[in-house]
Amino acid sequence: MGNVQVLIVEDSMLIAQGIAATLRKNNFEVCRICDTGETAIEFVRDNKCDLILMDVELAGAMDGISAAQIIRKEIGTPVIYLTDFTDDKTVKRAIKTSPANYLSKPFNEAELIRAIDLSLYNANNEAGLRKKGKQKMHVFLRTVSQVYVKVALSEILYLKAGGAYCDLVTLKESFKFSTSMNHIHEQLGDDTFVRVHRSFVVNIKRIGRIDGNTIILDGDHSIQMSKDYRDALLGRVKLIR
């Protein structure tokens, strides 16, 4: 797990440092500041980052839109454009690169963080835009302190419904969401998560034992299985009798 890694591509060091300070204040990690599109492309080819804040007008031969087009095609990292230009021609060029968001300068802290929140939320729901059969390897989960942390799907043990809330339990910690279990289950978008009770969804790859109607997950977490879902679960695991 770790905080979201953000690449800043901005040729004004004063503006870039201000954005970096805002990100760190809100518990995001700044993996690097690049001042040209060329250096940004070079960086993301060799380094992992989760989100890019890209100035449209950059020093060098390549502008931000051209750089983002290459990055989106080769790596697929979400890009938020930062720009002084809101003319139709620029906006239309930007839209063709499928940006995660578009912020007009000057913007304040709340607008920046809101744009990032929306971009990360949409990144969690991109499965339908991926090639068929390609699975997400991780998701971003928001903590009670409003920090997004990256969690591998393989680390998630189960979901537990609790009225209007849902607990997501991993090997190391748990997260509480003010939304339904069904909604979280859908957002995970991975068929290794199977409903075994009206109040529980489990990661079948984390099942260690099945004792009657009790499922024992890694870490000795016990989940009660409902008879209504028992056959569906047993049909998903290989049983040798």
Summary of the structure (lengths in Angstrom):
residues: 241
radius of gyration: 21.0
end to end distance: 37.9
largest distance: 68.3
contacts: 719
relative contact order: 0.10
helix: 34%
strand: 32%
